[in-house]
Amino acid sequence: MKEFYKEHQQDFHIAVVTAVLILLSITKILPKILTIDTALIAAIIGGYPIYIGAIRALFLQRKTKIGLLVTIAMVAAIAIGEYLAAAEVALIMIIGELLETYSVRKSAKALENLLHIVPTEARKVASIQDSTETIIPSKEIKVDDLLLVKPGERIPADGKVIAGTTYVDESPLTGESKSIEKYIGESVYGGSLNQSQAIYVEVDKVGEDSLIGRVLQLVKKAQEEKAPIQRLIDRVAGWFVPMSITIAGLVFLFTQDIVRAVTVLIVFCPCGMLLSTPTAVMTGVGRGAQLGVLIKGAPALEAISKIDTIIFDKTGTLTSGKAEIVDIGLIHPDWDRQSLLKLAASLEGLSEHHIAKAITRAATKEGISWELASEWKSIVGIGIEGMVNGNKAYIGNKSVLKYLNMEVNDVISNKQNHWNDQGHTTIFIVYNQTLVGMMAIDDPIRQKAIATIRELKSKRIKDIRMATGDNEYVAKRIASELEIDHVYASLLPHEKLDIVKELQSVGKKVLMIGDGINDAPALMQADVGVAMGKTGTDVAIEAADIALLSDAIEKIPLALQLSKRTVTTIKTNLWLANGINVFALIAAVYGWIGPVMAAIIHNLGAIIVVLNSLGLYRFHRQQDYDYKSVEREMEKAHS
């Protein structure tokens, strides 16, 4: 609050001086000392910023903003001798402006706090072997720098662990209180806390490209973006100045009462209505960032309240994204386990896919070193192509065999069917037009996935579907376990997009949740796209309207709750602001209230709207669903 006061000292001083002068006018303490009503001085001093703003907007920007209407009302009040009314309008406008600014400042402060968790200095080392430390400012960290992070220290920049294993607290970034184990090859984020062991981190993102940098950029952009309802309000507001003058003129024409006409001008200012949406959006987006839910635009807040259908991607969304190799099938006699892993790692080394990470982790654990494939190319929906030791190599799902016009014998087909029956994903590896091996990949279901789906169904979202590029056997097994009735399997990216379009064509309001490059088209097409922000690819996160900053799938209901609560707040604000204005307008037209009371009633509406919006900072998820009992039920079923 002290910082806010320092930043807006002039406004505070004007408000205090205006309030004191109004008080002197009401109490008439200085009738003999001053021959002029102090309320007039208050109206001039308090109204000065309003007058200047309105004149600048009119002559420099060629815009008739609401400040012009307030100025006309205040000048009219002064002209008929209603100094106190003019002064009170000025005072309450200043207070309302300060409250609005404070609301914005509080949202910005929540984001600035993220920057403060990044340490100001870092321990840079030349190599793991030569761990001589050089202390450098964090702002000088560059991509590919090697940093040593000791237990109890915050990680200075985004990167990958290349030596050491530890537990990391990412709660300031993701809102997830549980510590997460990090081992070689795992990503860590600037600002998270290293809790147990020293680790070496190779920096891969700095500045605006880091997780914190991206969050700050996206939240600021979201807070500036107008909701559809706000754009409508802005269009309507443009008519308020001529409309108010017309109605005030008609009132004077029929009543010959100038005081009544000025009162109409005062109550007509739609300040509360104009504040209804932006204050709620800024606060809702800011609160979401605090809870690890990044809402990237005001339109998403409105759209999410109308959702009736949810489509989940499988891998990395309903499953953990922590895939593991559970079996390897050696097909060619010249290839053993290590050579197959080396080839697979060479092809997958540049990929961010969960299966790619599983392969490179396995190769690293077995002490296998590899060189990245040249002429590397991702074949969307199929796999990876590259040159290894001068020969073409491929790795991918069953579609890679079709892509290469290759057939498999019964032994290989039976092995694949066996793995499919166990719920594993089968990966094929081809070298020099020869199928040399296959791998079974297991990606366990997220611990809270079933409870999340049940909670969503309890919130009246009955139509929940799963769309995946994985094979039908695996997809149906996962769907059955998660109580999902509608399953789409073996999909290419454009087919996921087609499913979303088809549902929308029959009137469905679709929310799509995914994390991979192949989900991006569907995420963009959906009424609301949600990306699993921590495990998700940059493409998916950019395409989505909402990004979860952790792997916690249970935050999807939280995102729905927060969005609906924000929309409810906007609607409540509009009802309050318009209700108060309509009442005051009727009272003004009939002469039941004078300019002073009109100023109080009208500006009270604006203040109530701002305070109601700030109430979103107290939002907490309603824990009306017992996740633990569902988890116990699932553990019992598996045992």
N, C-alpha and C positions, 0 to 999 in steps of 0.2 A: 504493500500500500504506500510506503514511503517513496518508492521509485515512481509510482503512478502520480503521486502528489508533485514530485519534482518535475516530472515531464509536463504537467498541466497546471503549474503554479498560477499562470495568468488567469486561466478559467476559474480556478478556485478563488483567487483574490477578487475577481469580478463578481462571482456569486456571493461572497461574503459581504462586499461593499453594497451590492444591490439589496441583499437581505436586511442589512443594518438600516439602509435608507428607507426601505419599505416599513420596517418596524418603527422608525422615527415618525413616518407619516401617519401610521395607524394610531400610535400613542400620543401624537402631537406634543411631544416633550419640548420641541424647540419652536413654538409658535412666534415668539417675540424676537428670537435671534435671527431667524431666516424668514424672509418675506415670500420665498418661493416654496412650493410643496416639494419636499424631498422625494416624493414618489416620481415626480417628473425627472429629477436628476437620476433616479434609479432606472427609469425607463430608457434614458439616453445612454447611460453607462452600460447597463445590462444588455440593451438591444444593439449596441454598436457592432459586435461581431456578426449579429444576424443581418443587420442592414448592409454591411460591407459584403458579406457572402452573397446576399441576394442580388446586389447591384453588379458584382463581378460576374455572376452566373448569367444575368440578363444581357449585359453589354459585351462581355468578353467571350462567353460560351454560347450566347444566343439561346439560353434555356430558361424556361419559367419554372424554377424549382419551388418546392414548398416553402422555402425561406422567404420567397417573394410574397406569398400569401400571409405569412406571419408578419412580415414587415408592413404590409398594407393594413392588417388588422391593428397593429400597434400604433401606426401613424394615425389611423382613424380614431382610435381610442384617445390618443393625445389631443387630437383636434377637437373632440367634444368635451375635453376636460376630465376624462376618465384615466387620470394618471396612474392611479393604483392598479387598475386592470392591466394597463400596458406594462407596468413594472413587474407585475406578477407573471404575466406571459413570458417576459424576458427571463426572469429568475427560473421558472420551471423549465423553460427551453434549455437553459444552461445546465440545470441539474440532469435533465433527460439526456443531453449530449454527453455529459460526463459519465452517466451510467452506461450508455451505449459504448462509449470508448473503453470503459472499464471492462465491459463484456468482451470486446475484441481483444483487449490487452490480456485478459485472463486466458483466452484461448491461445494467444501467441506465447504467453508465459509457459503454458503447459508444453509447448513445443521447444521453447528455448531450454527448458530443463533437460531435454534429451542431449543437447550439446554439452551441457555441463558434466555429464557422466563420462565423457571421453577424456582420458588423462591428457594433461598438457605436455607431457614428456614421454619418450619411449626409449627402450634399451635396444639399440641397433648393434648387430654382430655381423662379422664377415662371413662366418660359416659355423656349422654345428661343432666342428673340430676346434676352430679358433673362436672361442666364445668371449673374447675380450669385448667388453661393453663400451659403447659410445652413447652417451646420453644426448638425444637430439629433441628439439621441439616437435610435437606431434604434427604440426602444420607442414613440416619439412619431409614427412614420410612420403616415399614414392612407391609405385607399384614394383614388385619383385624385391623390395627390401626384406631382410631377414630380421625379425624381432624376437627377443627373449622376453617372455612374460612369466614372472614369478608368482607363486601362490599369494593370494590376497591382493593382487594388482588387477586393475582393469585393463582390458585388451585395447591397445591404442588405435587399431585399424582393422578393417575386414581382411580376412585372408584364410589360408588353409594351414592346418597343423601338419608340420613335416617331421616333427620329433616330439615324443612325449605323449602321455595320456592324462587327462584331467577331467574334473567336473566343472562346469561353467554355469553361472547364474545369469540368465538372459532376461530376467523379469522386467528391468527398466525398458527394454525394447519390445518385448512380446507380451508382457502381462502374465506370463507363465511362471508360477512360483517354483515349480519343480526344477532342481538342478539337472543338467543334461551332460551325459558323458561324451567327451570328445577324444577321438583317437586320430592316428595318422590318416590324412586325406579328408578329414572332416572340416567343414567351414566354421569359422568363428567370426564374431561381429564386434566392431569397435564399440566400447562402452559396456560390454558384458564383463562379468567378474570371474577371474580365474580363482577357483576355490581350493584346489588340492595339490597339484603338482606343477612344476615348471614345464613350459612348452615352448617350442620354437614355431613361430608363425611366419609364413611367407605371404607378404601383402599382395592382394589382388585387386583391391578397390580402395580408392581414397576420395575425399571431398564429396562432391555431389553424386558420385557413383556409388558411394557407400550406402549401407542400409539406412543409417540415420539421415544421410543427405537426401536420399530418395523419399523417405517419409516426410521430411520437412517440405520438400518441393511439392509433393503430391497433396499434402494437407493444405498448404497455403493456396494452391490452385483450386482445391475443392471448396475452401471457404470463400473464395472470390466468385465461384461459379453460381449463377442464379438458378433457382428452382423454377420450373414452369409456372407455378403459382405466383412467384415473385415477379416474373416477366409480365404476367397479366396485371399485377398490382401496379407496376411501373407505368404501363400503358394507361391504366385508369387514372393514376395520379397526375398525368399530364393534363387531364381535363379539370382537375380540381380548382385551379386558379380562376379560369373563366367561369366555371360553374358557380363557385362560391360568390364571386362578385355579382353574377346575375341574380342568384337567390337573395343575397343581401339587398340588392337594388329593388327587387320585387317586394321584399318585406318593408322597406322604407316607403315604396310607392303606395302600398295598401294601408300602412299604419301611420305614416308620417312620423315615425319614431326612430331618430338617428341612433339612439342608444341600443335599441333592439337590433337594428341593422348591423352595428359594429359587433354586438354580441354574437350574431350569426357568423360573421367573418372569423371571430376567434375560435368558435367551436368547430368550424369547418375544416381546420387544418388536420390532415390525416396522418399525423406523426406516428401515432400508435400503430396504424395499419402498415406504414412503411417499415417500421421496425420489427413487425411480427415475424417475417421470414428470415431476414439476414441474421438477427441475433440468435434465433433458434438453430439455424444451420451451422453457424460458427461454433456455437457451444456444443452441439451434437457431434460435429466432426472432431472437435478438440477432445471431447470425452472419449470418443471412439479410439483416438490415437493413444490415450492414456491406458485404455483397456486392451490394446493390441489388435484393434480392428480399424483398418485404414479405409475410410469411406471417401472415395475419390471425387465425388461430385454431388451437388444438391439434387439433381434429377434422380439419382439412384435412391435417395431417401424417400422420395414420393413413390417411385416405381415399386420398391420392395414391399410397400404396404398392400399392394394389389396382387402379390404373387400367389398362385394356386398350384403350381407344378414345379418340382425340383428335380433336376437331372444331375447325378453324381458321376464324375469320372471315377474309375476304379483305382488305378495305380497311383500311389502318392496322395490320394484323397481319402478313399475308404480304407486303403491299406496304408501301412506305416511309411512306405517309401524307403525303408531300410532293408532292401532286398539282400538275399544271401544265396550263394551257390550251394545247393544241397546235394547235387549229384553231377557227375561228368561222364558222358558216354564217349569212349574212344572208338572211332570208326575205322580210321586208316592205320595200318600197322607201323607206319613211320612216325606217327605222332603219339607222344605220351602226355601225361597230365600237365607237366610244366611247360612243354612247348605249345600246347593248346592254350593254356592260360596266357602265355607270353604273346601269342598271336592275337588273342581276344583283347588283351590290354592295349596292344598297339593300335587296334582299331577303335577302341572305346575311350582312349585316353583324353580325347578332346570333348567328349559328350558329357552333358549334365544330367542325362537320364538316370533313373534309379538303378536300372540294370547295369548300366555302364559303371556306376560307382561301386556296385557289388563286385563286378569283375576286377576292377583296379584295386579294390580293397583286398580281395582274395590273393591277387598276385603279389601285392606288397607284403601281406602277412607271410607268404611262402618264400619271401626273399627273392622274388623274380624281378629283374630289371628289364626294361623294354624301351624301344624307341618308337616315337609316334609315327603312324602311317603317313605317307605322303599322298598327295592328290585326294585328301580326305573329303568325303561327301556324305551328307545325311540324306537317305532316301525316305521321305516322310511316310510313315505307316508301315515301313518294311524293315529298315535297319541302316547299317553303315557300310560304305564302300571305301576302299583305300588301297594303296600300293605298299606291300611289305616285301622287302628283299627282292624287289624287281618284279613281283607277281601280283596280280589282282587278288584281293581278299574281300570277303563279305561276312558280316555277322548280322543276324536278325531273326525275326519270327518265321513261321512256316511260309509266309508270303515271299520270303527271299528265295525260296526254292522255285516257286512259280515264276518269280521275276527272272530267274536264270534258266528257266525251262528244264529244271532237274527233277527227277523222280527218285523216290526212296523205296527200299525193299520192305518186306513184311516185318523183319526184325526191328528196323528203325521205327516203323509205324507203331508196332506193338509197344516199344519202349516209350514213345511219345504218349500213346494212349494211357500207359501205366502212370506216367508222370502227371498227365492231365487229371486222371482219376484221383490223384492225391492233392490236386489243387495247385500244382506247380506250373509255371510258365516254361515252355521249351524254347531254347535258343539254338539256332543252327550256325555252324562256322564252316565257311567254304574258302578253300585256298587253291588258286590256279585251276578253277573249274572242277574241283574235287571236294566232296563233302568229307571233312576230316574229323568232325566231332560235333557234339551237342551237349548242352548244359541244361540242368533243371534249376530254375530260379524260384525261390519261395519269398513272397512278400506278405507277412502276416497282417491280418485285419487290425486296424487301429483299435486300441483297447476300449475307447468310448464311442465307437462308430454305431453300434446297435442302439445304445442308449440315446444317442443324438437323433437317430432316425425315429425312434419311438417318441421322443419329445416333440419332434417336428410334426409327427402325425397327431399328437395330442393338441397341437396348436392349430388344428383344422387344415393342415396341408396333407391331404390324403394321397395325392398323386405324386409318388416318389419313384424315380426311375434311375437306372444305371446304364451308362454308355461307355464302352471300352474298346480299345483296339485288341485286347487279349482274346484268346480263343473261347469258344462257346462253353467248353467244359469248365474251365476255370471261372468264367463269368457267372455261370449258373450256380456253381457251388458257393461263391462269395455272396451272390444275391440271395440265395436260400438262407444262408446263415444270418444275413442282415434283414431278412423279412421284406425284401424288395421284390415286387411282383413283375414289374416291367423291366426286361433286360435286352440290351442291344449289344451284340458282340462282334468281334472281328471287323471293327469299323475303321475306315480311313477318315482323316480330318474333315473332308468335305461331306462325309456321310453323317458325322455328328452335327455339322451345320444344317444339313437337310432335315434331320430329326427335329431340331429346334424350330426351324421354319414351318415344318408340317404341324407341330403342336400350336404354334402361334396362328396358323391359318384357320384353326377351328376355335379360336378365341381364348386359348390358354395364355396365361401370364407366366413366363418361364424364368426360373432362376437356374443358372448353370454353374456348377462348381468343378473346377479342374486345376491342373498345375503344370501341364506340359505344353510344348510348342503346338502339338496336335490339337490341343483344346482351344487355342487362341481364336480361330474363326467362330466357333460356337459361343465362346465367352462374349465376343463382340456382338453377335446377333441376338443373344438372349436379352430379355427385358432387364435382367440384372445378372452380371457375371461376377463370380466370386473366385478369387485365386488363392490357393494355399501359399501364402507369401513367402514362407521360410523355405519350403522345399520346392516351390514353384520356379519355373524359368522366368527370365526377364520378359520374354515375349508374352507369357500368360499374364503376368502381373500388370503389364502395360495395357493389355486388352481388357482386363476386368474392371468392373466398377467398384468392387470392394476387394481388399486384400487382407487376409489374416496374417499377422506378423509372427505367428507361431504355428506349430504343427497341430495345435489343439482343435480337433474337428468340432468339439463341443462349443466352440465360439461362434459357430454358424447360427444357432438359436439366439445367442447374445446379440449378434449383428442384426438379426431380425427384430429383436426386442428394442434395441436402441434406435433403429430406423423408425419403427412404428411409434415409439415414444416421442421422437423428434417431430414426426409428422403430426402427431396428436397435439404437441406443444404449439406448432404453427397454427393449427386450426383453432385451438383454444385462444391463442393470441389474437387471431382475427375476430373471433366472436367477442372477446372482451373489448378490443379496440373499437370495433364497429358498433357494438351494443352501447358502449358508453357515448360514442359520438352521436348516434341516432337519438338517444335519450336527451343529450345536451342540446342537439339541434332542435328537437321538438320543444324543449323547455325554452330555448332562446326565441324561437318564432312566436310562441305564445306569451313571451314576456315574463315567464316565471322566474328566470334568473337574469342577473345583470352581468356585465363584462367581467367583474372580479370572480364571481362564482363560475362563470363559463371558463375562464382561464384555469381555475383550479381543477374543475371536472375534466376538461379536455386533456390537460397535461398529466393528470393522474393516470389516465389510460395508458399513455406512453411509458410511464414509469412502471406500471403494473406489468406491461408486456415484457420489458427488459428483465425485471426481477423474475418473472415466470420462466423466461428463457434460461437465465442463470441457474435455475433449479435443475437443469439437465446435468450439471456437474455433480449432483448427488445421485445420479443414476447408478444403480447396481443391478446386476442380473437377478431376476427372480428365480431363486432355487426351488422351483415347485416340482422338480422331477428328481427321483432318487437314483442317481447314476450308480452309486455303490451297490445297491441291491441288484441292479441289472448286471454289473460286472461279476458279482458273486454267482449269479445265475449262469452266466456264460462260462465261468471257470468250472462250475460243477458239471455243466454239459460236456465240456472238453475232457474233463477227468474221467 
